[in-house]
């Protein structure tokens, strides 16, 4: 991100040191340039999108609590699924629509008007914007169901209509295919303004195809033919190693530190410890990621707390020291996730190459390597009968893959919540104090109901009720 900041600083220096023809030119605020380079808007959107999906701030992203990685030590409202008092559904919606999609939408307009770059570079930049936008739109659909889409982000549409969630997915597949087809991997992209891949277009091709694979498996229970076709098309061009991970690297200094560091360290609070259900599972499998995921509790053991019970922070395993690094990359999509998606695709008899077992093993190994472990650790872990694909407990592939995927997605909480809803494993139990079932979606934001009420209410009716227990269209079991 430093590169993008340096770019803006250089522009400001030019504005403030050039010769002027009249005193009126002194009345320009150098800190508020009237012309913003399109690529810097993409930088801002990458940062905003990543922060939205990785932050542990309970006002914005309670999903580590929903999938029972963490529990709260003092205030258990979010662990009890209270959403409206803090307007969590509003905050998540706004983070994706405004700084993420809003900046991407404006970047798209400015890139199209930029006469300083070649058509191939322009097409590559637009493709990057599209891939990020599709990621954000998918996240919104997976969280709310029907959403404003075709009329969204338009100042002339202050009360946008809501689009059917499945129809939005169909559009996203079409847009993603077009974006991937437009990329010239030999030409430049966003350059240093791209914090995810530093302008490396072959990496963006892999990211786009890995996102397509994720989308394909998401709809596999409701449209198997489409899911199979998309998965097969994507499979040969997805991530091949952890070096391909789509992740945003944060900085040491404010305001660009990893938001996990902000909440665990900068806040000065002791709000979170691991859940006994999760840590007991790690302990039972002698999981080599425990040291990365958590700190030891007193007595040199890993100990989780009961979920949604007020506890003493010092008695249990808090989130690990690795998560207290301000520069820890924020993960959008990981190689480990891709391998688990391929494992599921193979288990469904989709012709993606390899076997369910081989991809499962690759997914476990990639996760261990990316979370503090070694290749030897992965081999020993997979050598256990309780972990090996052939002998792991589970009546079908959804349980075998679902349990290990849940463990591997520890630092991808939004994806973990989606995959738990979709695969239905592990079997999580709400606390006795919960106000509802574990949320299957977020209700529509209060401002939407107040300002765009007719459309929001119609959307709620169309999906079966604007409630937390209403399933997203792809959640059939």
N, C-alpha and C positions, 0 to 999 in steps of 0.2 A: 504493500500500500504506500510505502514511502515514495515510490516512483511517481504515483499519481499526485501525491502532495507536492513533490518537487515540481511537477509540471504546472500545477496551479500557482505555486510560489513564483516561478519564472515568469508566468504570464502577468502576475500582479506587478512584478518588478518592471516589466516593459511598460505597463500602464503608467507607472509612477515616475519614470525617468525620461520618457520621450519628450521631445520638444513640443510645445503647445503653440497654437496660433491665436488663442484668445483666452481671457481669464475664465470664460465659461468652462473650459476644459479642466480647470482645477476643481470643479464641483462634481467630480466623479469619485465615488467611494471605491477605493482600490480593493477593499475587502469584500465588495459585493459586485463582482464583474457582471456586466449585462449579457455577455456572451459566454456560455459555459461549454467547454469542449464535450462532445457527446461521449467520448470514452470515459471521462471522469464520472458521468452519470451511471455508467455500467459498474465502475468501481464501487460507487455508493450502493447500488442495488445488490451487488455481490455481498457486500458487508451486511446490509440490512436483511437479506434473505437468510444468510448463515446465522446471524444473531437470533432471528425469529425461531429457527428450528433447533438451536442448541442451547439457548439460555435456560438456566434452571429457575429463573425468576418466576415465582408462583403467580404474579400478576399477569404473566404473558404465556407461560408454557409449563403447565403442571404435569406433563406426560411422564416424567420420571416417577411421579407418584402414582399415576394411574396404572402403570405396568409393574409397580411395586419393586423398583430398584431402590428407591429411597423412601423414607418416611420423615415426617416433621417431628421435631422434638418438643416444641412448645405450643405452637398454634396449628391445630390439625384441620382447619377448615377445608383446605384444598384436598387433603387426604380423605375427607368425608364427602368430597365432590360438590362443595359449595362453589358455584361458578359466578352467579350474578352479583353477590356483594362486592367483589373486587372487579367486576365487569371483565373477567378474563376472556370471555368470548369476544368482547369488543376489541381488546388489546391485540389479540392474535389476528383478527380480521384486519385491523388497521395496519399492523406491521407488514402484512403481505400486500394489501392493496396500495398503500401510500408510498413508503420509501422503497419498496421492492418493485412492484408492478408500475407504480407511478413513474419512477425514474427510468425504468426500462422502456416504457411507452414513449417518454420524451426522447430518450436516446435513439429510439428507432426513427423518430421523425427527423432528428438532427443528422443522423448518419445518412439518411436518404438524401438530404440536402447538401451534404459535404462534397464539394467539387475538388478537394485537395488530394483525394486518394483514388486509386484505380477501382474499376468496377469489381474486380475480384476481391480486393481488400474490403470494399464496402459490403459485398455479399457475405464475406466471412464474418464481419462484425455484426451484421444483421442476424446471421445464423446463431451466433453466440447469444445475442439478445433473445432470440426466439427460444433457445434451449432453456435459458434461465426463466423466461416467462412461463413456459410450459411446466417447468418444475413448480413454480409458484401456483399456477392455476390448478394443477393436480392436487397440491396440498390443500388448497381451499375446498375443492370438491370433496376430498377425503375427510375433511373436518366438518363441513356444514351440509353437504348434499347439493341441492339446487342453489345456484349463486348467480349474481349479476355477472354477465360475461360479454355477450355481443354488444350491449349498450353501456358497459362499464368503462371507466376512465375517459368519459366524454363529458366535457363541461356543458355541452348542450343537452345532456340527458341527466338532470339532477335526480330523477327518480327512475333509475334503470330497471328494466324488467329482469326477472330471474329466469335463467335458462335451465332446462332439464339436465341433471347431472350426467346421465349417460350420454346425452347429446354433446355435452361439453367434452367428454372423453373422446368421442368420435372425432370431433374437431381437432383436439390436441394431437391425436395420432396423425391426422392429415397434415397439420402444421409441422410436426416433428419430422415427418418424412420429407417434406419440402425443404426444411432447413438443412437436413443432412445432405440432400441431393445438391444443394447450392454451394456446399463447401468445396473450396479448392485447397486441399491440404498442403500444397506447395507454396501457397501465398501467405502473406502476413495476416494477422488478425488484429486484436486489440492492443498488442504490444504490452508494455509495462503496466498499463492500466488494468490489465487482467490479472488479478491477484491469485486466481485459482490455477491458471496454467501458463501465465506469462506469455500469452499470445500463441501458444503451441496449438495449431489447428488439428493435427492428428490426434492430440489428446481430447479435443472437443468432439471429434468424430466418435471416439470411444465413449465419452460422457453421454452424448446424445443417444447412442445405441444402448448403453446401459440403462438410461432412463426409459427408453422404449421397452426394454426387457422388464423393468419394474412395472411399467404400465400394463404390459401384457399379462403378467401373472396376477396383477391386482384384479383384473376382470375375468380370470380363468374360470370362476365358478358360475358366471352368468353368460359368458359368450366364449365357450371353449374354442370354436373354430377361429374366431378373430384373434384370440389370445395365442393360439398355436401358430398362426401365420406370422404374427408380429414377433413372437419369440424366436422363431426359426430365422426370420429375416435379420434380427438383431444379433443373434448369438455369435457369429464369427467376428464381430467388430466391437465386442464389449471389453471391459477392463481385463487385463491379463496379469496384473500384479498390484501390490500396494502402491507402487510408484505411479499408478494411474488414478488413484483416489481423487475424487472431486472434493477438495477441501480448501478452506480459506485460512491463510496463516495470519494470525493476529500479531500485534506489536507489544513491546515491553511496556510502553507508556500509554497513559490515558490520552485520548478517549478510545483507543483502539485495542484494548486488551480483550482477551477472550471473556465473554460474559459469565462463564462458569467461574473463572478466577474472581470476577467482580463480586459474585454472590457468596463464594466460599471464603474469600480472603479480604477483599476491599470493604465488604460490608461490616466486618468485625463481628459478625454474628455466628452462632453455632446452631443453625436451623435444621440440618439434615444429617441423618445417619442411615446406614444400610438397613434394609428390611430382612427380618429373620428368614422369611421364605426364600428370598434370593440368595442370601449368604449361606444358608444351610445347603442349598443346591450346589453352590460353588465348593463348599467344604466336602460334601459327599462325593464329588467328582475329583477332588484334589486339583481344582482348576488353577493353572499357572497364572491366570489373569488376576487373581485375588489381590496381589501386591500392587497392581496398577489401579484396580478399581477402588480399593479400600485401604485404610490404615488398620493396623492391628488394634484390638481393644486391650484393656488391662489383662495381663497374664499372657501376652504374646499370642493371642488367638484372634481369629476373625469371628466377630459376634454381631448378629443382626438384632434389631429391636422389633417388638411386635408392631404391626402396621397400625397407624392412626391412634397411637396411645402416647400420652405425654410421658417423656422419659428424660433421664439425665444424659446429656450429650457425651459425657466422659465415660459412660459405662459401655459404649457400643462402638462399632467400627464406623468411623466417619469416611466420607469420600476421600480417595487416595491422594497422595502428594502429587502425583502426575497431573491431576486435574487442577492443581493450584499453580500451574505454569501459565502466566499471562499470554504467552505466545503459542499455547497449545492450539493446533489447527482445529477449526470447526468443520465437522464432516457433513457434506451434503449427500454423498453416495459413495460407498466403499466397495473395494474389490471383494471383500468377504461377503457382503450382501449379494453381489452379483453371482458369486459361486453358489450361494444358497438358492438364489432364484433359478440358476441352471439345474441345481439338484432337483428342485421341485418340478421344473419343466421336464426333465428326464423321467421323473417318477410318473408324470402324467402322459408319458409316451410321446412327448414332443421331440422331433428330430433335431436336437440341439448339439449332438455329439457328446461323448462320454456317458457315464452312468450316474444315477442318483448318488451312489456311494462315493464315486470319485470326486464329484463336485462338492458333496457334503464334506469330505475330508479336506478338500482344498479351501472351503469356506472356514472351517474350524482353524486350519493352519494359518490362513491369512489373518484371522482375528487375533490369534495368539501372538504372531509376529508383530502385529501392529499395536499390541497392548502389553509390551514389556517382556514377552516370552521369546524363546528360541525355537529353532527347528527341532532340537532334541526334546524340548518340552512338549511340542505338538505331537511328536511321534509317541511319546510316553502316554500322553493324554488319550490319543486315539486308540492306543493299545488296550485300554480298559474295556471290558465287556459292556460296561454301562454307557460307554460313549461310542464305540464302534457302530457304524451304521447297521450292520447285520444283526447285532445283538442288543442295541440300545432299546430301552423300554419304549413301547408305543405300538398301538394297534395298526397304524398306517404311517405313511410318509409325513403327514401333516404334524403328527406329534413328534416324530424323530427330528425332523427339520425345525419344527416350531420351537422346541426347547433350546436347541443349540443356537438358533437364530436370535432368540430372546437374549441369551447370554452375550452374543456377539454384538448386539445393537445397543449396548450400554451407553455409548456416547452419541447415539442417534435416536433420541427419545420420541420424536414425532413419528419416525418410521417404525420404531418398536411398537408404538400404540397401534398404528395401522396394521402391522403384521400380526399382532395379537388378536385384533378383531377379525382379521381375514382367515388366519390359520386356526384360531380358537385354542391355541396352546401358548403358554402353560395355562392350566386351569386356576384362575385367580378368584379369590373370594372377597367380596366387599366387607368392610368392617361393620360391626353391629351398629355403629353410630352413623353410618352413611345415610345421606338424604336420598339416595337413588342407587340404581345399579351402577357399576363402573360405566362412565359415560361412553356411549357408542358414537356420539357426535356432539358438537357444540350447538346450543340454540343460536338463533340469529341475534345479532347485537341489538341492544335497546335503541340506539339512534336510528337503526334501520327500521325498526317497528314504529318509531315516532315520525320519521321523516319520509320514509318510503313504505309506509304501513301496508297499503293495499297489495303491493307486489310481494312484500316479505310474508304477509299472512297467507297469500295465495300459494307461495312457495312451500310454506309449512304444511298446508293442507295437501299439496300435491305429493309430498314425500311421506305422508302418513302421520303428520303431527310434528310441530316444532318442539321436540322433546329430546332429552338425552338418550332415551332408550329406542329411538327410531334409527333403524339401520340404514347406512349408506347403500346405494343400489347394488354394489358388488358384494355386500355382506349377506350371503344367503344361508349360512349354516350356523 
